[in-house]
């Protein structure tokens, strides 16, 4: 949850060739997160972008 009370349970994660993972952003819907991940994938770099849902207990 953010300071404004909006829940953003969907993450876009970038994974590099060494297995390091970095959070790219948080989104309200899976569709929005997938759109961002697809747009980043289209750039043609050798990185993997995945969408994951955050468990409320760990958010």
PEBELPE-V957132 format. One record per residue. SS is DSSP state (h for helix, s for strand, l for the rest). PHI is phi in radians with two decimals (NA if undefined). NEAR is the number of other C-alpha atoms within 8 Angstrom. Layout:
# PEBELPE-V957132
SS;PHI;NEAR + SS;PHI;NEAR
This chain:
# PEBELPE-V957132
l;NA;9 + l;-1.65;7 + l;-1.07;5 + l;-1.41;5 + l;1.57;6 + l;-1.39;7 + l;-1.57;7 + l;-2.16;11 + l;-1.44;14 + s;-1.84;14 + s;-1.91;15 + s;-1.87;16 + s;-2.04;13 + s;-1.78;12 + s;-2.04;13 + l;-1.60;10 + l;-1.10;7 + l;-1.63;5 + l;1.51;6 + l;-1.27;7 + s;-2.09;8 + s;-2.32;7 + s;-1.33;9 + s;-1.58;8 + s;-3.04;7 + s;-2.10;11 + s;-2.43;11 + l;-1.33;10 + l;-2.21;9 + h;-1.11;9 + h;-1.03;6 + h;-1.12;9 + h;-1.12;15 + h;-1.15;11 + h;-1.09;8 + h;-1.12;9 + h;-1.07;12 + h;-1.11;9 + h;-1.10;8 + h;-1.20;8 + h;-1.07;11 + l;-1.19;6 + l;-1.24;6 + l;1.48;5 + l;-1.44;5 + l;-1.50;6 + l;-2.31;9 + s;-1.85;8 + s;-1.98;12 + s;-2.20;10 + s;-1.91;12 + s;-2.37;8 + s;-1.65;7 + l;-1.51;9 + l;-1.25;7 + l;-0.98;6 + l;-1.18;4 + l;-1.78;5 + l;-1.30;7
